[in-house]
Amino acid sequence: MILKLPRQTNLTYAPLLLPLILLPLAGEWIWKSSFPVYFEQNKEVVLVFNMIYIVLIRLVLLDAMLFLFTRSSRLALHVTLIRIVGLYLEITLITILYFALLFYIFGIFDLFQYNANIGEIQLASIKQHEFLSAFYISTVSFTTLGLGDWVPQSLNAMLAVSAEVILGVVQAAVFMAIIIYAQQNKEIVAPQVKS
């Protein structure tokens, strides 16, 4: 039996479902708050599970959404391209947020060492704003900027950063390929008129 997709799939609200990717982290937050000793004993395994989960889910969802967006309707190329750019922006933000929450839940000072030479007051300020620091680490990792101020302290932290970097590089490459394809397709569909 061959599964056929409907010709006109309405995906207007599909991007609203993407934040559901973050739900497992809510369960882990509750688990960490309710059973801190048990969480502490198993946090390395849970961290590995999170890395596998986000890589698989992200790639599957991204592929599925791209496939559906490009085949859902007979919209103009520029409208489809705008939808794809919006999808990529949303997936980028969700991925950065996912890793930021992951680093925050598992403790940025347990996973990373801060290497910048700053005073005690600035370090205290960073410790008071751990989520913002986790968001910063995640953004720097995803964009492969790598300033070197935060260095992973454990193998699992290194793997988490590596997974995020790979997701960022792959997403940037696929995004560029889509832009190039759209530009080539545009030239084929509407050739320049020479006067």
Rosetta constraint file for C-alpha pairs under 8 A:
AtomPair CA 5 CA 9 HARMONIC 7.91 0.50
AtomPair CA 7 CA 71 HARMONIC 7.69 0.50
AtomPair CA 7 CA 72 HARMONIC 6.59 0.50
AtomPair CA 7 CA 73 HARMONIC 7.30 0.50
AtomPair CA 8 CA 72 HARMONIC 5.34 0.50
AtomPair CA 8 CA 73 HARMONIC 5.48 0.50
AtomPair CA 9 CA 68 HARMONIC 7.69 0.50
AtomPair CA 9 CA 72 HARMONIC 4.95 0.50
AtomPair CA 9 CA 73 HARMONIC 6.98 0.50
AtomPair CA 10 CA 72 HARMONIC 6.89 0.50
AtomPair CA 11 CA 15 HARMONIC 7.84 0.50
AtomPair CA 11 CA 68 HARMONIC 7.86 0.50
AtomPair CA 11 CA 69 HARMONIC 7.30 0.50
AtomPair CA 11 CA 72 HARMONIC 7.36 0.50
AtomPair CA 13 CA 17 HARMONIC 7.37 0.50
AtomPair CA 14 CA 18 HARMONIC 7.37 0.50
AtomPair CA 15 CA 87 HARMONIC 6.83 0.50
AtomPair CA 15 CA 90 HARMONIC 7.72 0.50
AtomPair CA 18 CA 91 HARMONIC 7.54 0.50
AtomPair CA 18 CA 94 HARMONIC 7.78 0.50
AtomPair CA 19 CA 23 HARMONIC 7.87 0.50
AtomPair CA 19 CA 94 HARMONIC 6.60 0.50
AtomPair CA 21 CA 54 HARMONIC 7.94 0.50
AtomPair CA 21 CA 57 HARMONIC 7.74 0.50
AtomPair CA 21 CA 94 HARMONIC 7.93 0.50
AtomPair CA 22 CA 26 HARMONIC 7.07 0.50
AtomPair CA 22 CA 94 HARMONIC 7.82 0.50
AtomPair CA 22 CA 98 HARMONIC 6.20 0.50
AtomPair CA 23 CA 27 HARMONIC 6.78 0.50
AtomPair CA 24 CA 28 HARMONIC 6.37 0.50
AtomPair CA 25 CA 29 HARMONIC 6.04 0.50
AtomPair CA 25 CA 98 HARMONIC 7.91 0.50
AtomPair CA 25 CA 101 HARMONIC 7.31 0.50
AtomPair CA 25 CA 102 HARMONIC 7.11 0.50
AtomPair CA 26 CA 30 HARMONIC 6.31 0.50
AtomPair CA 27 CA 31 HARMONIC 6.06 0.50
AtomPair CA 28 CA 32 HARMONIC 5.93 0.50
AtomPair CA 28 CA 105 HARMONIC 7.92 0.50
AtomPair CA 29 CA 33 HARMONIC 6.18 0.50
AtomPair CA 29 CA 105 HARMONIC 6.55 0.50
AtomPair CA 30 CA 34 HARMONIC 5.93 0.50
AtomPair CA 31 CA 35 HARMONIC 5.61 0.50
AtomPair CA 31 CA 36 HARMONIC 7.23 0.50
AtomPair CA 31 CA 39 HARMONIC 6.74 0.50
AtomPair CA 32 CA 36 HARMONIC 4.81 0.50
AtomPair CA 32 CA 39 HARMONIC 5.44 0.50
AtomPair CA 32 CA 40 HARMONIC 7.83 0.50
AtomPair CA 32 CA 105 HARMONIC 7.93 0.50
AtomPair CA 35 CA 39 HARMONIC 6.08 0.50
AtomPair CA 36 CA 40 HARMONIC 5.97 0.50
AtomPair CA 37 CA 41 HARMONIC 6.30 0.50
AtomPair CA 38 CA 42 HARMONIC 6.39 0.50
AtomPair CA 39 CA 43 HARMONIC 5.57 0.50
AtomPair CA 42 CA 46 HARMONIC 6.33 0.50
AtomPair CA 43 CA 47 HARMONIC 5.95 0.50
AtomPair CA 43 CA 106 HARMONIC 7.44 0.50
AtomPair CA 44 CA 48 HARMONIC 6.42 0.50
AtomPair CA 44 CA 156 HARMONIC 6.91 0.50
AtomPair CA 45 CA 49 HARMONIC 6.24 0.50
AtomPair CA 46 CA 50 HARMONIC 6.15 0.50
AtomPair CA 47 CA 51 HARMONIC 6.39 0.50
AtomPair CA 47 CA 102 HARMONIC 7.89 0.50
AtomPair CA 47 CA 106 HARMONIC 7.98 0.50
AtomPair CA 47 CA 156 HARMONIC 7.04 0.50
AtomPair CA 47 CA 160 HARMONIC 7.93 0.50
AtomPair CA 48 CA 52 HARMONIC 6.36 0.50
AtomPair CA 48 CA 156 HARMONIC 6.81 0.50
AtomPair CA 48 CA 160 HARMONIC 7.82 0.50
AtomPair CA 49 CA 53 HARMONIC 5.98 0.50
AtomPair CA 50 CA 54 HARMONIC 6.11 0.50
AtomPair CA 50 CA 102 HARMONIC 7.95 0.50
AtomPair CA 51 CA 55 HARMONIC 6.24 0.50
AtomPair CA 51 CA 159 HARMONIC 7.95 0.50
AtomPair CA 51 CA 160 HARMONIC 6.08 0.50
AtomPair CA 51 CA 163 HARMONIC 6.82 0.50
AtomPair CA 52 CA 56 HARMONIC 6.13 0.50
AtomPair CA 53 CA 57 HARMONIC 5.87 0.50
AtomPair CA 54 CA 58 HARMONIC 5.58 0.50
AtomPair CA 54 CA 95 HARMONIC 7.90 0.50
AtomPair CA 55 CA 59 HARMONIC 6.11 0.50
AtomPair CA 55 CA 163 HARMONIC 7.20 0.50
AtomPair CA 55 CA 167 HARMONIC 7.20 0.50
AtomPair CA 56 CA 60 HARMONIC 6.03 0.50
AtomPair CA 57 CA 61 HARMONIC 5.81 0.50
AtomPair CA 58 CA 62 HARMONIC 5.84 0.50
AtomPair CA 58 CA 91 HARMONIC 7.90 0.50
AtomPair CA 58 CA 95 HARMONIC 7.93 0.50
AtomPair CA 59 CA 63 HARMONIC 6.04 0.50
AtomPair CA 60 CA 64 HARMONIC 6.02 0.50
AtomPair CA 61 CA 65 HARMONIC 5.86 0.50
AtomPair CA 62 CA 66 HARMONIC 6.02 0.50
AtomPair CA 62 CA 91 HARMONIC 7.76 0.50
AtomPair CA 63 CA 67 HARMONIC 6.05 0.50
AtomPair CA 64 CA 68 HARMONIC 6.12 0.50
AtomPair CA 65 CA 69 HARMONIC 5.86 0.50
AtomPair CA 66 CA 70 HARMONIC 6.04 0.50
AtomPair CA 66 CA 84 HARMONIC 7.05 0.50
AtomPair CA 67 CA 71 HARMONIC 6.28 0.50
AtomPair CA 68 CA 72 HARMONIC 5.39 0.50
AtomPair CA 69 CA 73 HARMONIC 7.72 0.50
AtomPair CA 69 CA 80 HARMONIC 7.09 0.50
AtomPair CA 69 CA 83 HARMONIC 7.60 0.50
AtomPair CA 69 CA 84 HARMONIC 7.23 0.50
AtomPair CA 70 CA 80 HARMONIC 6.71 0.50
AtomPair CA 75 CA 79 HARMONIC 6.27 0.50
AtomPair CA 75 CA 80 HARMONIC 6.29 0.50
AtomPair CA 76 CA 80 HARMONIC 6.40 0.50
AtomPair CA 77 CA 81 HARMONIC 6.05 0.50
AtomPair CA 77 CA 182 HARMONIC 7.49 0.50
AtomPair CA 77 CA 186 HARMONIC 7.57 0.50
AtomPair CA 78 CA 82 HARMONIC 6.10 0.50
AtomPair CA 79 CA 83 HARMONIC 6.26 0.50
AtomPair CA 80 CA 84 HARMONIC 6.23 0.50
AtomPair CA 81 CA 85 HARMONIC 6.14 0.50
AtomPair CA 81 CA 179 HARMONIC 7.97 0.50
AtomPair CA 81 CA 182 HARMONIC 7.42 0.50
AtomPair CA 82 CA 86 HARMONIC 6.16 0.50
AtomPair CA 83 CA 87 HARMONIC 6.13 0.50
AtomPair CA 84 CA 88 HARMONIC 6.14 0.50
AtomPair CA 85 CA 89 HARMONIC 6.16 0.50
AtomPair CA 86 CA 90 HARMONIC 6.17 0.50
AtomPair CA 87 CA 91 HARMONIC 6.12 0.50
AtomPair CA 88 CA 92 HARMONIC 5.96 0.50
AtomPair CA 88 CA 175 HARMONIC 7.56 0.50
AtomPair CA 89 CA 93 HARMONIC 6.24 0.50
AtomPair CA 90 CA 94 HARMONIC 6.10 0.50
AtomPair CA 91 CA 95 HARMONIC 5.98 0.50
AtomPair CA 92 CA 96 HARMONIC 6.18 0.50
AtomPair CA 92 CA 168 HARMONIC 7.92 0.50
AtomPair CA 93 CA 97 HARMONIC 5.96 0.50
AtomPair CA 94 CA 98 HARMONIC 5.86 0.50
AtomPair CA 95 CA 99 HARMONIC 6.31 0.50
AtomPair CA 95 CA 164 HARMONIC 7.98 0.50
AtomPair CA 96 CA 100 HARMONIC 6.04 0.50
AtomPair CA 96 CA 135 HARMONIC 7.07 0.50
AtomPair CA 96 CA 138 HARMONIC 5.52 0.50
AtomPair CA 96 CA 139 HARMONIC 5.92 0.50
AtomPair CA 96 CA 142 HARMONIC 6.76 0.50
AtomPair CA 97 CA 101 HARMONIC 6.02 0.50
AtomPair CA 97 CA 135 HARMONIC 6.72 0.50
AtomPair CA 97 CA 138 HARMONIC 7.54 0.50
AtomPair CA 98 CA 102 HARMONIC 6.09 0.50
AtomPair CA 99 CA 103 HARMONIC 6.01 0.50
AtomPair CA 99 CA 134 HARMONIC 7.96 0.50
AtomPair CA 99 CA 135 HARMONIC 7.77 0.50
AtomPair CA 99 CA 138 HARMONIC 5.84 0.50
AtomPair CA 99 CA 164 HARMONIC 7.47 0.50
AtomPair CA 100 CA 104 HARMONIC 6.04 0.50
AtomPair CA 100 CA 131 HARMONIC 7.04 0.50
AtomPair CA 100 CA 134 HARMONIC 4.77 0.50
AtomPair CA 100 CA 135 HARMONIC 4.58 0.50
AtomPair CA 100 CA 136 HARMONIC 7.77 0.50
AtomPair CA 100 CA 137 HARMONIC 7.27 0.50
AtomPair CA 100 CA 138 HARMONIC 5.34 0.50
AtomPair CA 101 CA 105 HARMONIC 5.94 0.50
AtomPair CA 101 CA 131 HARMONIC 7.32 0.50
AtomPair CA 101 CA 134 HARMONIC 7.19 0.50
AtomPair CA 101 CA 135 HARMONIC 7.67 0.50
AtomPair CA 102 CA 106 HARMONIC 6.16 0.50
AtomPair CA 103 CA 107 HARMONIC 5.82 0.50
AtomPair CA 103 CA 108 HARMONIC 5.46 0.50
AtomPair CA 103 CA 111 HARMONIC 7.29 0.50
AtomPair CA 103 CA 134 HARMONIC 5.76 0.50
AtomPair CA 104 CA 108 HARMONIC 5.76 0.50
AtomPair CA 104 CA 130 HARMONIC 6.63 0.50
AtomPair CA 104 CA 131 HARMONIC 5.66 0.50
AtomPair CA 104 CA 134 HARMONIC 5.73 0.50
AtomPair CA 106 CA 110 HARMONIC 7.11 0.50
AtomPair CA 106 CA 111 HARMONIC 7.19 0.50
AtomPair CA 107 CA 111 HARMONIC 6.28 0.50
AtomPair CA 108 CA 112 HARMONIC 5.51 0.50
AtomPair CA 108 CA 130 HARMONIC 7.03 0.50
AtomPair CA 108 CA 133 HARMONIC 7.84 0.50
AtomPair CA 108 CA 134 HARMONIC 6.41 0.50
AtomPair CA 109 CA 113 HARMONIC 6.16 0.50
AtomPair CA 109 CA 114 HARMONIC 7.76 0.50
AtomPair CA 110 CA 153 HARMONIC 7.41 0.50
AtomPair CA 111 CA 152 HARMONIC 5.78 0.50
AtomPair CA 111 CA 153 HARMONIC 5.45 0.50
AtomPair CA 111 CA 154 HARMONIC 6.31 0.50
AtomPair CA 111 CA 157 HARMONIC 5.51 0.50
AtomPair CA 112 CA 150 HARMONIC 5.92 0.50
AtomPair CA 112 CA 151 HARMONIC 5.23 0.50
AtomPair CA 112 CA 152 HARMONIC 4.30 0.50
AtomPair CA 112 CA 153 HARMONIC 5.05 0.50
AtomPair CA 112 CA 154 HARMONIC 7.81 0.50
AtomPair CA 112 CA 157 HARMONIC 7.30 0.50
AtomPair CA 113 CA 150 HARMONIC 5.59 0.50
AtomPair CA 113 CA 151 HARMONIC 5.18 0.50
AtomPair CA 113 CA 152 HARMONIC 6.32 0.50
AtomPair CA 113 CA 153 HARMONIC 6.19 0.50
AtomPair CA 114 CA 149 HARMONIC 5.75 0.50
AtomPair CA 114 CA 150 HARMONIC 4.72 0.50
AtomPair CA 114 CA 151 HARMONIC 6.54 0.50
AtomPair CA 115 CA 148 HARMONIC 7.41 0.50
AtomPair CA 115 CA 149 HARMONIC 4.93 0.50
AtomPair CA 115 CA 150 HARMONIC 6.05 0.50
AtomPair CA 115 CA 151 HARMONIC 7.19 0.50
AtomPair CA 116 CA 149 HARMONIC 5.38 0.50
AtomPair CA 118 CA 122 HARMONIC 6.27 0.50
AtomPair CA 118 CA 123 HARMONIC 6.75 0.50
AtomPair CA 119 CA 123 HARMONIC 6.35 0.50
AtomPair CA 120 CA 124 HARMONIC 6.00 0.50
AtomPair CA 121 CA 125 HARMONIC 6.25 0.50
AtomPair CA 122 CA 126 HARMONIC 6.31 0.50
AtomPair CA 123 CA 127 HARMONIC 6.26 0.50
AtomPair CA 124 CA 128 HARMONIC 6.25 0.50
AtomPair CA 125 CA 129 HARMONIC 6.44 0.50
AtomPair CA 126 CA 130 HARMONIC 6.21 0.50
AtomPair CA 126 CA 133 HARMONIC 6.72 0.50
AtomPair CA 129 CA 133 HARMONIC 6.42 0.50
AtomPair CA 130 CA 134 HARMONIC 6.05 0.50
AtomPair CA 131 CA 135 HARMONIC 6.07 0.50
AtomPair CA 132 CA 136 HARMONIC 6.12 0.50
AtomPair CA 133 CA 137 HARMONIC 6.17 0.50
AtomPair CA 134 CA 138 HARMONIC 6.10 0.50
AtomPair CA 135 CA 139 HARMONIC 6.09 0.50
AtomPair CA 136 CA 140 HARMONIC 6.10 0.50
AtomPair CA 137 CA 141 HARMONIC 6.06 0.50
AtomPair CA 137 CA 150 HARMONIC 7.10 0.50
AtomPair CA 138 CA 142 HARMONIC 5.98 0.50
AtomPair CA 138 CA 161 HARMONIC 7.91 0.50
AtomPair CA 138 CA 164 HARMONIC 7.72 0.50
AtomPair CA 139 CA 143 HARMONIC 6.11 0.50
AtomPair CA 140 CA 144 HARMONIC 6.02 0.50
AtomPair CA 140 CA 145 HARMONIC 5.14 0.50
AtomPair CA 140 CA 146 HARMONIC 5.63 0.50
AtomPair CA 140 CA 147 HARMONIC 7.24 0.50
AtomPair CA 141 CA 145 HARMONIC 6.37 0.50
AtomPair CA 141 CA 146 HARMONIC 5.98 0.50
AtomPair CA 141 CA 161 HARMONIC 6.27 0.50
AtomPair CA 141 CA 164 HARMONIC 6.42 0.50
AtomPair CA 141 CA 165 HARMONIC 5.59 0.50
AtomPair CA 142 CA 164 HARMONIC 5.42 0.50
AtomPair CA 142 CA 165 HARMONIC 4.92 0.50
AtomPair CA 142 CA 166 HARMONIC 7.93 0.50
AtomPair CA 142 CA 167 HARMONIC 7.19 0.50
AtomPair CA 142 CA 168 HARMONIC 4.83 0.50
AtomPair CA 142 CA 169 HARMONIC 7.74 0.50
AtomPair CA 143 CA 165 HARMONIC 7.05 0.50
AtomPair CA 143 CA 168 HARMONIC 6.03 0.50
AtomPair CA 143 CA 169 HARMONIC 7.61 0.50
AtomPair CA 144 CA 165 HARMONIC 5.88 0.50
AtomPair CA 144 CA 168 HARMONIC 7.34 0.50
AtomPair CA 144 CA 169 HARMONIC 7.63 0.50
AtomPair CA 152 CA 157 HARMONIC 5.35 0.50
AtomPair CA 152 CA 158 HARMONIC 5.47 0.50
AtomPair CA 152 CA 161 HARMONIC 7.88 0.50
AtomPair CA 153 CA 157 HARMONIC 6.55 0.50
AtomPair CA 153 CA 158 HARMONIC 7.44 0.50
AtomPair CA 154 CA 158 HARMONIC 6.27 0.50
AtomPair CA 155 CA 159 HARMONIC 6.18 0.50
AtomPair CA 156 CA 160 HARMONIC 6.06 0.50
AtomPair CA 157 CA 161 HARMONIC 6.21 0.50
AtomPair CA 158 CA 162 HARMONIC 6.04 0.50
AtomPair CA 159 CA 163 HARMONIC 6.02 0.50
AtomPair CA 160 CA 164 HARMONIC 6.27 0.50
AtomPair CA 161 CA 165 HARMONIC 6.11 0.50
AtomPair CA 162 CA 166 HARMONIC 6.11 0.50
AtomPair CA 163 CA 167 HARMONIC 6.18 0.50
AtomPair CA 164 CA 168 HARMONIC 6.15 0.50
AtomPair CA 165 CA 169 HARMONIC 6.16 0.50
AtomPair CA 166 CA 170 HARMONIC 6.00 0.50
AtomPair CA 167 CA 171 HARMONIC 5.92 0.50
AtomPair CA 168 CA 172 HARMONIC 6.12 0.50
AtomPair CA 169 CA 173 HARMONIC 6.17 0.50
AtomPair CA 170 CA 174 HARMONIC 6.12 0.50
AtomPair CA 171 CA 175 HARMONIC 5.97 0.50
AtomPair CA 172 CA 176 HARMONIC 6.16 0.50
AtomPair CA 173 CA 177 HARMONIC 6.19 0.50
AtomPair CA 174 CA 178 HARMONIC 6.20 0.50
AtomPair CA 175 CA 179 HARMONIC 6.33 0.50
AtomPair CA 176 CA 180 HARMONIC 6.13 0.50
AtomPair CA 177 CA 181 HARMONIC 5.99 0.50
AtomPair CA 178 CA 182 HARMONIC 6.00 0.50
AtomPair CA 179 CA 183 HARMONIC 6.16 0.50
AtomPair CA 180 CA 184 HARMONIC 6.19 0.50
AtomPair CA 181 CA 185 HARMONIC 5.95 0.50
AtomPair CA 182 CA 186 HARMONIC 5.94 0.50
AtomPair CA 183 CA 187 HARMONIC 6.39 0.50
AtomPair CA 184 CA 188 HARMONIC 6.39 0.50
AtomPair CA 185 CA 189 HARMONIC 6.06 0.50
AtomPair CA 186 CA 190 HARMONIC 5.85 0.50
AtomPair CA 186 CA 191 HARMONIC 7.72 0.50
AtomPair CA 187 CA 191 HARMONIC 5.11 0.50
AtomPair CA 187 CA 192 HARMONIC 7.36 0.50
